[in-house]
Amino acid sequence: MAATTTNLRLVVASKNPVKIGATRDGFEKSFPGHTFSISGVDVPSDVAAQPMTSRETLVGALNRLHAARALVPDADYWIGIEGGVEQTNFGGDAADVMEVFAWIVIEAADGTRGMGRTGSFFLPEAVVKLVVGGLELGHADDQVFGGSNSKQKTGSVGLLTQDRITRQSYYEHAVLLALIPLQNTRFRFVLPVVDAQYGM
């Protein structure tokens, strides 16, 4: 597998520095002793600008990965990262209960694939109302917290934890989880079936 090479070529399906940094950090921990050539490419998710369910978010990450692999076929790993939200009713008013998370999908050159999801947390009501009203989460955060371009900086998780967890460290954890099947190839992993076009 590609993991035996000295220099691993990684293609992140985004030019967002947070996603690129999280990928780098996760791979450096998972493949000590290797060097990395990391590039980011702008590719579409082909889902809504703000995915509103876990499934839609996962599909967005997969779409990004496939588009990145088609655009840059000469690499060892391709990484698709998509953040999303979902309204969840655990006995309260579903309109005001919204959790946020991200899906990360990693594919090796031989087709081996792994998936991981971040932990989730709940958003303040003021942010929820803006997202339900049609704003992307990053723009809603900017309005509520008074910042700018937070999605390429610390993100909702950083704003709400006072940077004890930054968006980059939040994504890094899921990169490590997504790499589990790629680092344990003697086992067969059954991954979620999302869409027949992915051959899963």
C-alpha positions as CSV (number, residue, x, y, z in Angstrom):
1,M,0.0,0.0,0.0
2,A,0.9,3.6,-0.3
3,A,1.7,3.8,3.4
4,T,5.0,2.1,2.8
5,T,6.4,5.0,0.7
6,T,8.7,7.6,2.2
7,N,6.8,10.6,0.9
8,L,3.0,10.4,0.9
9,R,1.1,12.6,-1.6
10,L,-2.1,13.9,-0.1
11,V,-4.9,15.7,-1.9
12,V,-7.4,17.5,0.2
13,A,-10.7,18.3,-1.5
14,S,-10.6,21.9,-0.3
15,K,-8.3,24.9,-0.1
16,N,-9.5,25.7,3.4
17,P,-6.3,26.0,5.5
18,V,-8.1,24.5,8.5
19,K,-9.0,21.3,6.6
20,I,-5.5,21.1,5.1
21,G,-3.9,21.6,8.5
22,A,-6.1,19.0,10.2
23,T,-5.2,16.5,7.5
24,R,-1.5,17.1,7.9
25,D,-1.7,16.8,11.7
26,G,-3.7,13.5,11.5
27,F,-1.4,11.9,8.9
28,E,1.7,13.0,10.8
29,K,0.5,11.2,13.9
30,S,-0.6,8.1,12.0
31,F,2.4,7.8,9.8
32,P,5.5,8.8,11.8
33,G,8.7,8.9,9.9
34,H,7.0,9.8,6.6
35,T,7.1,13.1,4.8
36,F,4.1,14.6,3.1
37,S,3.3,16.6,0.0
38,I,-0.1,18.1,0.7
39,S,-2.2,20.0,-1.9
40,G,-5.7,21.4,-1.7
41,V,-8.0,21.7,-4.6
42,D,-11.3,23.5,-5.0
43,V,-14.0,21.0,-5.9
44,P,-17.8,21.1,-5.5
45,S,-19.6,19.1,-2.8
46,D,-22.8,18.9,-5.0
47,V,-24.9,19.2,-1.9
48,A,-26.4,22.3,-0.3
49,A,-23.9,25.0,0.8
50,Q,-25.1,24.2,4.3
51,P,-25.8,20.4,4.6
52,M,-28.7,19.9,7.0
53,T,-28.4,16.2,7.8
54,S,-25.7,13.7,8.6
55,R,-26.4,11.8,5.4
56,E,-26.2,14.9,3.2
57,T,-22.9,15.9,4.9
58,L,-21.4,12.5,4.3
59,V,-22.5,12.6,0.6
60,G,-20.8,16.0,0.3
61,A,-17.5,14.6,1.7
62,L,-17.7,11.7,-0.7
63,N,-18.5,14.0,-3.7
64,R,-15.6,16.2,-2.8
65,L,-13.2,13.2,-2.5
66,H,-14.3,11.8,-5.9
67,A,-14.0,15.2,-7.6
68,A,-10.5,15.7,-6.1
69,R,-9.4,12.2,-7.3
70,A,-10.6,12.9,-10.8
71,L,-8.9,16.3,-10.8
72,V,-5.6,15.0,-9.4
73,P,-5.3,11.3,-10.0
74,D,-1.7,11.0,-9.1
75,A,-1.6,10.8,-5.3
76,D,-1.5,8.3,-2.5
77,Y,-4.5,9.5,-0.5
78,W,-7.5,11.8,-1.2
79,I,-9.4,13.4,1.6
80,G,-12.9,14.8,1.6
81,I,-14.1,16.9,4.5
82,E,-17.6,18.3,4.9
83,G,-19.2,20.0,7.9
84,G,-22.9,19.9,8.5
85,V,-25.7,20.3,10.9
86,E,-28.9,18.4,11.8
87,Q,-32.0,19.4,13.7
88,T,-32.5,16.8,16.4
89,N,-35.5,16.5,18.8
90,F,-34.8,14.9,22.1
91,G,-38.0,16.0,23.7
92,G,-37.6,19.8,23.1
93,D,-38.6,22.1,20.3
94,A,-37.0,20.5,17.2
95,A,-36.8,23.9,15.6
96,D,-34.3,25.1,18.2
97,V,-32.3,21.9,18.7
98,M,-29.4,21.7,16.2
99,E,-26.2,19.7,16.4
100,V,-23.1,20.3,14.4
101,F,-20.4,17.8,13.2
102,A,-18.3,16.9,10.2
103,W,-17.7,13.8,8.1
104,I,-14.2,12.9,6.8
105,V,-13.7,10.3,4.1
106,I,-10.2,9.1,3.1
107,E,-9.4,6.9,0.1
108,A,-6.0,5.3,-0.7
109,A,-4.7,4.8,-4.2
110,D,-5.7,1.1,-4.1
111,G,-9.3,2.0,-3.3
112,T,-9.2,1.3,0.4
113,R,-11.5,3.7,2.1
114,G,-12.1,5.0,5.6
115,M,-14.7,7.3,7.2
116,G,-14.8,9.1,10.4
117,R,-17.2,11.6,12.0
118,T,-16.3,14.3,14.6
119,G,-17.9,14.5,17.9
120,S,-21.1,16.7,17.9
121,F,-22.2,19.6,20.0
122,F,-25.3,21.8,20.1
123,L,-25.5,25.4,18.8
124,P,-26.9,28.4,20.6
125,E,-30.5,29.3,19.7
126,A,-29.4,32.6,18.0
127,V,-27.2,30.7,15.6
128,V,-29.8,28.0,15.0
129,K,-32.4,30.6,13.9
130,L,-30.0,32.1,11.4
131,V,-29.1,28.7,9.9
132,V,-32.7,27.6,9.7
133,G,-33.3,30.9,8.0
134,G,-30.9,30.0,5.2
135,L,-27.4,31.2,6.4
136,E,-24.4,29.0,6.2
137,L,-23.1,28.2,9.7
138,G,-19.9,30.1,9.2
139,H,-21.8,33.3,8.3
140,A,-24.3,32.8,11.1
141,D,-21.3,32.5,13.5
142,D,-19.9,35.7,12.1
143,Q,-23.1,37.6,12.8
144,V,-23.7,36.2,16.3
145,F,-20.1,36.4,17.5
146,G,-19.0,39.5,15.6
147,G,-16.1,37.9,13.7
148,S,-15.3,37.4,10.1
149,N,-14.5,34.2,8.0
150,S,-14.7,32.0,11.1
151,K,-15.1,28.9,9.0
152,Q,-11.5,29.3,7.9
153,K,-10.3,30.1,11.4
154,T,-11.5,28.6,14.6
155,G,-15.1,27.7,13.7
156,S,-18.1,27.3,15.9
157,V,-16.3,24.8,18.1
158,G,-13.5,27.3,18.8
159,L,-15.8,30.2,19.4
160,L,-17.9,28.2,21.9
161,T,-14.9,26.5,23.7
162,Q,-12.8,29.6,23.7
163,D,-10.3,27.8,21.5
164,R,-9.8,24.9,23.9
165,I,-10.9,22.9,20.8
166,T,-10.2,24.6,17.5
167,R,-11.8,23.7,14.3
168,Q,-8.5,22.2,13.1
169,S,-8.0,20.0,16.2
170,Y,-11.7,19.1,16.0
171,Y,-11.2,17.8,12.4
172,E,-7.9,16.2,13.2
173,H,-9.5,13.7,15.6
174,A,-11.9,12.6,12.8
175,V,-9.0,12.2,10.4
176,L,-7.4,9.8,12.9
177,L,-10.7,7.9,13.1
178,A,-11.1,7.8,9.3
179,L,-7.7,6.3,8.9
180,I,-8.6,3.2,11.1
181,P,-9.5,1.0,8.1
182,L,-6.5,2.1,6.1
183,Q,-4.1,1.2,9.0
184,N,-5.8,-2.1,9.9
185,T,-6.1,-3.7,6.4
186,R,-6.1,-7.3,7.8
187,F,-9.7,-6.6,8.9
188,R,-12.7,-6.1,6.8
189,F,-14.6,-2.9,7.6
190,V,-18.2,-2.5,6.6
191,L,-18.8,1.2,5.8
192,P,-22.1,3.1,5.5
193,V,-24.0,2.6,2.2
194,V,-24.7,6.1,1.0
195,D,-25.3,5.9,-2.7
196,A,-24.9,3.2,-5.3
197,Q,-22.7,5.5,-7.5
198,Y,-19.9,5.1,-4.9
199,G,-19.9,1.3,-5.3
200,M,-20.1,0.9,-1.5
